[in-house]
Amino acid sequence: MSTATAAELVPFAPPDIGGAEIAEVIATLESGWLTTGPRVRRFEEAFAAYVGAPHAIALNSCTAGLHLSLLAAGVGPGDEVITTPLTFCATANVIIHVGAAPVFADVDPSTGNLDPAAVSAAITPRTRAIIPVHYGGRPVNVAAFQALARRHQLTIVEDAAHCVEGVANGRKIGTTADFTCFSFYATKNLTTGEGGMVTTSSAAAADTIRIASLHGMSKDAWARYQTLGPTRYDVVVPGFKYNMLDLQAALGLHQLNAIDRHLARRTAICRRYDEALSNLPLGRFSSLPAADVHARHLYTVLVDPSAAGFSRDDLAAAMAASGIASSVHFPAVHLHRYYVDRFGFTRGQFPHAERIADTVLSLPLSPALTDRQVDAVIHAVRGAFRS
């Protein structure tokens, strides 16, 4: 099999940036206001309206959102926070940042999402919060986690990095937890290059997050500089530099306008993959309940060597030789060296998450992909089985 040239490469998740985003960025540059300002406020208001949340705070990452949400919930040293080992490391890292201990619970093998029963078994008197992750864009069992939170007086912080468009039990993700954190990284369904958002129904928590996101100042940069004369501000907490820029929000405003169109395209690509790969010995996650909407952030397959005749890494290598990018979501967090060395986690503790981590492969998915590129992905996957 010949190695593809750069011109033939099919990227994994190219951003779909149009003329509206480009024009808005130019207008922002010409306005002279580049950092946190009027476009950030417009983006926050538009995003809050989209998900139906009372408050939305724009930040420089989903990681910042998770960190500040835990702080706003009062989580700190001596506390435990339960989350999934099948996620990006940031989900667990923020637990350590606030001084708490990460506790992992296994996932449901049919969905890849955190298993409420496993979480229930992991709750101790020190547990203060749960961070479920909407894996790949599939909403978690929101009702089950809400019931656990009520029973044990816990805070729910949803990691919705993959799930801007998601709906669970007929409710938009962003309204189903105490805090919901979204990512606008370059590969995400809605991108601002880098960036994130927290939604919450608590006005007090929203104020805490907003203040903590910009050095702990009582007035943000827009409030301080929109007047001609000098204004005083006070530092009320030792905060962070987590604010979003107007340059980022300029992208976000128009990405949000296009989100339904982009989801329709992502769904169509997933349907094409389903149809073309259905007769191959590849594992799949189960279908969604009727009241849920999958955000279609990832299209994943599970490559069991005993069924496929080769490994996940073999399939990824064969695709790469054909010029097709792929990715792994995710290596199991508890098996990263830091977590093994500090907390003593070992292989075998969370077998469902580990099996998925060992066999999962994400195929290219983006509304920017052409039909020809999608066909090339299908041809490469099917070709791996033929050879």
ABEGO torsion letter per residue (X at the ends): XBBBBAAABBBABBBBBBAAAAAAAAAAAAAGBABBBAAAAAAAAAAAAAAGBABBBBBABAAAAAAAAAAAAGBBBGBBBBBBABBBAAAAAAAAAAGBBBBBBBBBAAAGBBBAAAAAAABBAABABBBBBBBGGBBBBAAAAAAAAAAAGBBBBBBAAAAAABBBGGBBBGAABABBBBBABAABABBAGBEBBBBBABAAAAAAAAAAABGGBABBAAAAAABABBBBBBBABBBBBABBBAAAAAAAAAAAAAAAAAAAAAAAAAAAAAAAAAABBBBBBBBBBAABBBAGABBBBBBBAAAAGBBAAAAAAAAAAAGBBBBBOBBBAAABAAAAAAAGBBBGABAAAAAAAAABBBBBBBAABBAAAAAAAAAAAAAAAAX
